[in-house]
């Protein structure tokens, strides 16, 4: 994905969610400065992709217990701009790597089906897992997927476990998760 395509994706996202512009200002500033956003050693901030995986009956979400953060969260990881990977491709790849979930479909929530993320979030990573990294920001592009079954496994390297949780479970209480679930409810997707 080119920098121009990434910029267009974010502009289209902000047309749907204009109130989020201020929250994403660092990402917008980095893009305007021409920074390489797929470089995990860009310690100002770089892009990650994650997946909000919904159960086939749309009553649960799949979360991982992440070793680095110690929290239950959606599976995800770094965007690698190799072979023309998009943030959506990164989200799908990371979900499968971390959970072995069988994904039935990407859930487009926008009427134009433009493959927009469900949410974009900038968050601070104070204690990176790798010794050669410094504290930095992740600009996470969250996409929704429906699983074809509730079968999962977890990747032992980065994940303590993977499990399904009811939409109202305390593990789904993070503001980012609540924002995403609200967007899915608004569009009658859960």
NUMITOR-196603 format. One line per field, with one value per residue: x, y, z of N, C-alpha, C in turn; residue number from 1; residue in three letters. Coordinates in Angstrom, 2 decimals. Layout:
N
nxx = [X ...]
nyy = [Y ...]
nzz = [Z ...]
caxx = [X ...]
cayy = [Y ...]
cazz = [Z ...]
cxx = [X ...]
cyy = [Y ...]
czz = [Z ...]
pos = [NUM ...]
code = [ALA ...]
END
This chain:
190
nxx = [0.85 0.63 1.87 0.13 -2.25 -2.71 -3.10 -5.47 -7.21 -7.33 -8.43 -10.97 -11.98 -12.08 -14.06 -16.33 -16.11 -15.66 -15.24 -13.12 -10.75 -8.99 -8.00 -6.41 -4.30 -1.43 -0.81 -1.72 0.03 2.48 2.13 1.86 4.43 5.77 6.74 7.94 5.65 5.40 7.58 8.83 10.78 10.45 10.29 8.74 6.19 4.26 2.35 -0.07 -2.04 -5.17 -7.63 -11.06 -12.64 -15.57 -17.90 -19.55 -22.33 -22.52 -22.40 -20.22 -16.78 -13.42 -10.59 -7.15 -4.76 -2.31 1.18 3.02 1.55 -0.01 -2.72 -6.13 -6.96 -7.71 -6.50 -3.49 -0.93 2.22 2.19 3.39 4.79 5.11 4.96 2.81 1.06 -1.80 -3.17 -5.50 -4.89 -2.73 -4.02 -5.70 -3.73 -2.31 -4.34 -4.84 -2.25 -1.90 -4.10 -5.08 -7.60 -10.41 -11.36 -14.33 -15.33 -14.56 -15.94 -17.58 -18.45 -19.21 -21.31 -20.38 -18.63 -15.78 -13.58 -12.72 -11.17 -12.66 -12.07 -9.62 -6.83 -4.59 -2.06 0.10 3.13 4.78 6.68 8.38 8.63 10.96 14.48 15.86 14.17 12.52 10.37 7.24 4.63 1.74 -0.23 -3.13 -5.02 -8.11 -10.01 -13.09 -14.05 -15.81 -15.84 -15.68 -16.05 -15.87 -13.45 -10.12 -6.60 -3.54 -0.73 2.22 4.49 3.91 1.51 -0.46 -2.88 -6.00 -9.38 -12.98 -15.30 -18.27 -20.07 -20.57 -18.77 -16.39 -13.77 -14.05 -14.20 -12.44 -11.91 -11.37 -12.33 -15.01 -15.77 -15.52 -17.39 -19.72 -19.87 -20.31 -22.79 -24.34 -24.49 -25.97 -24.61 -23.96]
nyy = [-1.17 2.14 5.33 7.32 5.89 5.01 7.47 8.27 6.25 6.87 9.45 8.86 7.31 9.30 10.91 9.45 9.41 12.13 13.39 12.12 13.12 14.85 13.11 11.51 13.02 12.86 10.67 11.74 13.93 12.59 11.25 13.46 14.45 12.61 10.26 6.90 4.55 1.85 0.93 -0.64 0.37 3.04 5.17 7.26 6.62 3.93 1.86 -0.57 -3.54 -4.85 -7.30 -7.49 -10.14 -11.79 -14.11 -16.87 -16.72 -14.12 -13.19 -13.16 -12.18 -12.73 -12.78 -12.20 -13.06 -11.04 -11.32 -9.19 -6.86 -7.89 -7.93 -8.74 -8.52 -7.50 -9.60 -8.82 -6.99 -5.79 -3.83 -4.80 -3.59 -5.28 -7.06 -5.60 -5.36 -4.41 -2.46 -3.89 -6.46 -7.00 -7.10 -9.37 -11.37 -11.30 -12.01 -14.67 -15.78 -15.44 -16.70 -18.84 -18.80 -19.50 -17.53 -16.38 -14.14 -10.71 -7.92 -5.47 -2.31 0.09 1.75 1.98 -0.06 0.11 -1.10 0.00 0.64 -0.40 0.99 3.41 3.83 5.54 4.64 4.53 2.76 1.88 0.05 -1.64 -4.96 -5.89 -5.69 -3.92 -1.85 1.31 3.16 3.96 5.03 3.21 3.14 1.90 0.00 -1.21 -3.94 -5.65 -9.05 -12.07 -15.20 -18.59 -20.64 -21.46 -22.46 -22.26 -21.65 -20.76 -18.62 -19.32 -17.73 -14.91 -14.80 -15.57 -16.89 -17.60 -16.72 -16.85 -14.26 -12.96 -10.18 -8.24 -8.74 -8.13 -8.11 -6.94 -4.28 -2.15 1.19 1.43 -1.01 -0.80 1.41 0.30 -1.84 -0.36 0.94 -1.27 -2.11 0.12 -0.12 -2.37 -4.87 -6.56]
nzz = [0.00 -0.89 0.33 -0.44 -0.87 1.71 3.00 1.71 2.61 5.36 5.22 4.15 6.24 8.24 7.19 7.80 10.56 11.76 14.23 15.37 14.45 15.91 17.87 16.31 15.48 15.70 14.02 11.56 11.34 11.10 8.67 6.97 7.15 5.70 6.82 7.25 7.72 8.07 9.34 12.02 13.60 13.60 15.93 16.65 15.92 14.52 12.21 13.15 12.73 13.69 14.75 15.35 16.20 15.60 16.89 15.16 15.75 16.41 19.04 20.68 21.24 20.16 22.09 22.95 25.46 26.03 26.19 26.42 27.24 29.25 29.27 28.30 24.97 21.56 18.90 17.12 15.28 13.91 10.92 7.85 5.15 2.89 -0.14 -0.96 1.23 3.07 5.86 6.54 5.53 7.21 9.69 9.32 8.86 11.31 13.17 12.41 12.78 15.58 16.79 15.31 14.29 12.19 9.70 8.43 7.08 6.27 7.89 6.46 7.48 6.47 4.14 1.53 1.28 1.45 2.55 4.93 8.13 11.22 13.46 14.35 16.31 18.40 20.48 23.36 23.74 26.32 27.28 25.27 23.86 22.69 22.96 21.34 20.82 21.44 23.70 22.17 19.83 18.76 15.92 15.57 13.34 13.37 12.36 11.65 11.80 10.98 12.48 11.32 13.02 16.54 17.20 18.37 18.79 20.40 19.81 21.24 21.53 21.78 23.09 25.89 25.99 24.26 23.95 23.89 24.54 26.00 24.64 26.55 28.56 31.21 30.20 27.76 28.18 27.62 26.43 23.61 22.62 23.37 21.82 19.26 19.38 19.75 17.28 15.60 16.58 15.93 13.20 12.96 13.01 14.99]
caxx = [0.00 1.44 1.55 -1.06 -3.41 -2.92 -3.68 -6.85 -7.95 -7.57 -9.37 -12.31 -12.37 -12.43 -15.36 -17.35 -15.91 -14.91 -14.93 -11.90 -9.58 -8.06 -7.39 -5.48 -3.43 -0.05 -0.78 -1.85 1.27 3.53 1.88 2.16 5.88 6.32 7.42 7.71 4.73 5.49 8.87 8.65 11.82 10.04 9.89 7.71 4.97 4.09 1.02 -0.36 -3.38 -5.75 -8.92 -12.15 -13.20 -16.90 -18.31 -20.54 -23.66 -22.32 -22.66 -18.96 -15.57 -12.21 -9.51 -5.92 -4.09 -1.03 2.30 3.65 0.71 -0.65 -4.16 -6.96 -7.14 -7.91 -5.24 -2.98 0.52 2.80 1.95 4.61 4.45 5.75 4.00 1.64 0.15 -2.56 -3.48 -6.50 -4.15 -1.95 -4.96 -6.08 -2.54 -2.01 -5.39 -4.61 -1.01 -2.00 -5.23 -5.45 -9.05 -10.85 -12.16 -15.29 -15.49 -14.33 -17.25 -17.56 -19.52 -19.57 -22.22 -19.65 -17.75 -14.47 -12.56 -12.23 -11.10 -13.75 -11.55 -8.19 -6.49 -3.18 -1.80 1.49 3.76 5.86 7.68 8.44 9.10 12.27 15.54 16.34 13.11 12.30 8.94 6.73 3.19 1.14 -1.45 -3.74 -6.18 -8.91 -10.99 -13.98 -14.16 -16.66 -15.19 -16.55 -16.29 -15.25 -12.19 -8.93 -5.37 -2.81 0.69 2.87 5.55 3.44 0.16 -0.69 -4.10 -7.03 -10.67 -14.17 -15.96 -19.54 -19.87 -20.65 -17.81 -15.44 -12.59 -14.38 -14.49 -11.49 -12.58 -11.25 -13.25 -16.37 -16.00 -15.71 -18.66 -20.79 -19.96 -20.95 -24.21 -24.96 -24.68 -26.71 -23.75 -23.96]
cayy = [0.00 3.35 6.39 8.02 5.03 5.06 8.79 8.24 5.40 7.63 10.54 8.27 6.96 10.52 11.39 8.75 9.70 13.39 13.75 11.42 13.75 15.35 11.95 10.90 14.08 12.41 9.87 12.66 14.69 11.72 11.06 14.73 14.59 11.58 9.22 5.50 4.10 0.39 0.66 -0.82 1.15 4.44 5.25 8.28 5.84 3.15 1.27 -1.97 -3.97 -5.81 -7.83 -7.77 -11.35 -12.02 -15.51 -17.08 -16.25 -12.69 -12.93 -13.17 -11.72 -13.49 -11.95 -12.87 -12.53 -10.66 -11.40 -7.89 -5.92 -8.56 -7.68 -9.33 -7.54 -8.09 -10.00 -7.87 -6.80 -4.78 -3.77 -4.99 -3.16 -6.18 -7.68 -4.71 -5.62 -3.27 -2.69 -4.97 -7.70 -7.21 -7.53 -10.75 -12.21 -11.37 -12.79 -16.08 -16.18 -15.45 -17.47 -19.92 -18.69 -19.62 -16.34 -16.55 -12.92 -9.36 -7.27 -4.05 -1.61 1.31 1.46 1.90 -1.24 0.61 -1.79 0.91 0.05 -0.12 1.98 3.72 4.23 5.78 4.37 4.54 1.49 2.34 -0.99 -2.57 -6.32 -6.17 -4.87 -2.89 -0.86 2.35 3.47 4.58 4.93 2.35 3.62 0.60 -0.06 -2.35 -4.43 -6.67 -10.30 -13.11 -16.51 -19.66 -21.53 -20.93 -23.15 -21.41 -22.05 -19.51 -18.57 -19.26 -16.73 -13.60 -14.88 -16.54 -17.64 -17.00 -17.18 -16.12 -13.53 -12.29 -8.77 -7.39 -9.23 -7.09 -8.10 -6.11 -2.95 -1.12 2.20 1.12 -2.12 -0.28 2.24 -0.61 -2.55 0.62 1.14 -2.46 -2.08 1.20 -0.61 -3.63 -5.99 -7.48]
cazz = [0.00 -0.98 1.29 -0.95 -0.60 3.15 3.28 1.24 3.53 6.59 4.90 4.04 7.61 8.97 6.69 8.58 11.98 11.83 15.62 15.78 13.84 16.93 18.50 15.36 14.95 15.54 12.79 10.43 11.25 10.59 7.24 6.28 7.13 4.82 7.58 6.85 8.75 8.23 9.95 13.46 14.27 13.62 17.32 16.85 15.83 13.29 12.08 13.44 12.32 14.64 14.34 16.28 15.63 16.14 16.77 14.10 16.16 16.67 20.45 21.42 20.55 20.44 22.62 23.36 26.65 25.45 27.13 26.61 28.01 30.36 29.18 27.25 23.90 20.25 18.29 16.14 15.24 13.03 9.49 7.07 3.80 1.94 -1.06 -1.06 2.34 3.62 7.28 6.61 5.35 8.44 10.73 9.03 9.06 12.74 13.83 12.11 13.44 17.04 17.32 14.39 14.01 10.81 9.43 7.35 6.29 6.78 8.08 6.07 8.18 5.76 3.03 0.26 1.35 1.03 3.32 5.96 9.47 12.14 14.39 14.33 17.67 18.67 21.90 23.78 24.11 27.21 27.52 24.13 24.19 22.11 23.56 20.41 20.59 22.43 23.83 20.94 19.61 17.73 15.26 15.29 12.44 13.82 11.41 12.19 11.04 11.54 12.44 10.84 14.17 17.75 17.44 18.40 19.46 20.54 19.48 22.54 21.58 22.21 23.64 26.98 25.73 23.40 24.45 23.47 25.63 25.69 24.28 27.75 29.55 31.67 29.33 26.59 28.69 27.20 25.60 22.19 22.35 23.48 20.63 18.11 19.54 19.50 15.83 15.03 16.95 15.17 11.84 13.08 12.64 16.15]
cxx = [0.89 1.01 0.30 -2.33 -3.74 -3.58 -5.15 -7.73 -8.30 -8.54 -10.79 -12.84 -12.84 -13.69 -16.50 -17.30 -15.11 -14.51 -13.64 -10.62 -8.56 -7.31 -6.32 -4.45 -1.98 0.11 -0.83 -0.59 2.40 3.36 2.24 3.67 6.56 7.06 7.03 6.92 4.74 6.81 8.72 9.72 11.61 9.47 9.01 6.34 4.91 2.76 1.01 -1.77 -3.90 -7.14 -9.88 -12.91 -14.49 -17.26 -19.37 -21.96 -23.67 -22.63 -21.38 -17.86 -14.39 -11.12 -8.31 -5.44 -2.65 0.07 2.89 2.84 0.12 -2.16 -4.83 -7.20 -7.38 -6.56 -4.80 -1.48 0.94 2.42 3.30 4.27 5.23 4.65 2.69 0.60 -0.52 -2.73 -4.54 -5.82 -3.34 -2.84 -5.34 -4.92 -2.27 -3.06 -5.13 -3.34 -1.19 -3.08 -5.58 -6.95 -9.30 -11.80 -13.05 -15.33 -14.99 -15.70 -17.14 -18.74 -19.96 -20.35 -21.48 -18.74 -16.34 -13.31 -11.90 -12.10 -12.34 -13.34 -10.08 -7.87 -4.99 -2.96 -0.30 1.95 4.97 6.99 7.70 9.05 10.52 13.31 16.01 15.28 13.05 10.79 8.47 5.21 2.88 -0.10 -2.16 -4.99 -6.93 -9.98 -11.83 -14.05 -15.18 -15.91 -16.18 -16.85 -15.66 -13.98 -11.02 -7.77 -4.63 -1.32 1.44 3.92 5.08 2.16 0.08 -1.90 -5.01 -8.36 -11.78 -14.84 -17.28 -19.26 -19.88 -19.70 -16.86 -14.20 -12.80 -14.60 -13.55 -12.20 -12.52 -12.24 -14.69 -16.73 -16.32 -17.05 -19.84 -20.96 -20.64 -22.43 -24.96 -25.30 -25.37 -25.90 -23.53 -25.24]
cyy = [1.23 4.35 7.14 7.21 5.03 6.38 8.82 7.40 6.15 8.77 10.02 7.86 8.20 11.19 10.74 9.13 10.99 13.80 13.10 12.07 14.18 14.20 11.31 11.89 13.64 11.58 10.77 13.48 13.85 11.47 12.31 14.95 13.54 10.47 7.82 4.83 2.59 -0.02 0.56 -0.10 2.65 4.66 6.46 7.58 5.10 2.42 -0.20 -2.26 -4.98 -6.20 -8.01 -8.94 -11.68 -13.49 -15.66 -16.60 -14.76 -12.28 -12.83 -12.55 -12.55 -12.52 -12.83 -12.27 -12.30 -10.68 -10.03 -6.96 -6.55 -8.40 -8.58 -8.23 -8.26 -8.51 -8.97 -7.77 -5.82 -4.96 -3.90 -4.67 -3.96 -6.80 -6.91 -5.00 -4.32 -3.48 -3.78 -6.33 -8.03 -7.70 -9.00 -11.71 -12.39 -12.17 -14.28 -16.58 -16.36 -16.37 -18.71 -19.92 -18.84 -18.45 -16.58 -15.32 -11.70 -8.71 -5.81 -3.35 -0.35 0.94 1.27 0.68 -0.92 -0.06 -0.87 0.18 0.44 0.97 2.20 4.32 4.46 5.56 4.20 3.14 1.86 1.34 -1.99 -3.91 -6.59 -5.18 -3.75 -1.84 0.12 2.51 4.25 4.46 3.86 3.06 2.35 0.74 -1.34 -2.68 -5.52 -7.85 -11.20 -14.43 -17.55 -20.68 -20.86 -21.69 -22.19 -22.16 -20.75 -19.70 -18.36 -18.16 -15.40 -13.65 -15.95 -17.41 -16.89 -17.58 -16.28 -15.50 -12.95 -10.81 -7.84 -7.85 -8.10 -7.00 -7.26 -4.65 -1.84 -0.11 1.93 0.02 -1.62 0.60 1.36 -1.32 -1.61 0.86 -0.05 -2.49 -1.03 0.75 -1.98 -4.85 -6.95 -7.28]
czz = [0.00 0.10 0.87 -0.68 0.89 3.55 2.87 2.15 4.81 6.35 4.78 5.41 8.36 8.42 7.45 10.05 12.17 13.25 16.11 15.25 14.88 17.59 17.62 14.81 14.78 14.28 11.57 10.24 10.68 9.09 6.44 6.16 6.25 5.55 7.09 7.97 8.95 8.88 11.47 14.27 14.10 15.02 17.63 16.83 14.52 13.35 12.47 12.92 13.33 14.17 15.51 15.67 16.37 15.90 15.68 14.47 16.54 18.10 21.28 20.56 21.03 20.90 22.94 24.67 26.24 26.50 27.44 27.50 29.26 30.38 28.15 26.22 22.59 19.68 17.24 16.19 14.17 11.56 8.80 5.64 2.77 1.08 -1.07 0.03 2.77 5.12 7.46 6.47 6.61 9.56 10.54 9.32 10.56 13.51 13.64 12.81 14.94 17.59 16.51 14.09 12.51 10.53 8.23 6.46 7.03 6.87 7.67 6.74 7.46 4.50 1.71 0.19 0.85 1.77 4.35 7.29 10.27 13.11 14.11 15.69 17.76 20.17 22.15 24.19 25.00 27.39 26.37 24.55 23.72 22.63 22.64 20.09 21.75 22.61 22.60 20.88 18.57 17.23 14.79 14.45 12.78 12.79 12.06 11.22 11.74 11.38 11.95 11.94 15.39 18.13 17.39 19.03 19.68 20.25 20.80 22.65 22.18 23.04 24.73 26.70 24.78 23.86 23.91 24.69 25.13 25.47 25.48 28.86 29.98 30.78 28.08 26.97 28.29 26.29 24.10 21.80 22.40 22.28 19.43 18.21 19.31 18.01 15.17 15.36 16.13 13.76 11.81 12.65 13.79 16.92]
pos = [1 2 3 4 5 6 7 8 9 10 11 12 13 14 15 16 17 18 19 20 21 22 23 24 25 26 27 28 29 30 31 32 33 34 35 36 37 38 39 40 41 42 43 44 45 46 47 48 49 50 51 52 53 54 55 56 57 58 59 60 61 62 63 64 65 66 67 68 69 70 71 72 73 74 75 76 77 78 79 80 81 82 83 84 85 86 87 88 89 90 91 92 93 94 95 96 97 98 99 100 101 102 103 104 105 106 107 108 109 110 111 112 113 114 115 116 117 118 119 120 121 122 123 124 125 126 127 128 129 130 131 132 133 134 135 136 137 138 139 140 141 142 143 144 145 146 147 148 149 150 151 152 153 154 155 156 157 158 159 160 161 162 163 164 165 166 167 168 169 170 171 172 173 174 175 176 177 178 179 180 181 182 183 184 185 186 187 188 189 190]
code = [UNK UNK UNK UNK UNK UNK UNK UNK UNK UNK UNK UNK UNK UNK UNK UNK UNK UNK UNK UNK UNK UNK UNK UNK UNK UNK UNK UNK UNK UNK UNK UNK UNK UNK UNK UNK UNK UNK UNK UNK UNK UNK UNK UNK UNK UNK UNK UNK UNK UNK UNK UNK UNK UNK UNK UNK UNK UNK UNK UNK UNK UNK UNK UNK UNK UNK UNK UNK UNK UNK UNK UNK UNK UNK UNK UNK UNK UNK UNK UNK UNK UNK UNK UNK UNK UNK UNK UNK UNK UNK UNK UNK UNK UNK UNK UNK UNK UNK UNK UNK UNK UNK UNK UNK UNK UNK UNK UNK UNK UNK UNK UNK UNK UNK UNK UNK UNK UNK UNK UNK UNK UNK UNK UNK UNK UNK UNK UNK UNK UNK UNK UNK UNK UNK UNK UNK UNK UNK UNK UNK UNK UNK UNK UNK UNK UNK UNK UNK UNK UNK UNK UNK UNK UNK UNK UNK UNK UNK UNK UNK UNK UNK UNK UNK UNK UNK UNK UNK UNK UNK UNK UNK UNK UNK UNK UNK UNK UNK UNK UNK UNK UNK UNK UNK UNK UNK UNK UNK UNK UNK]
END
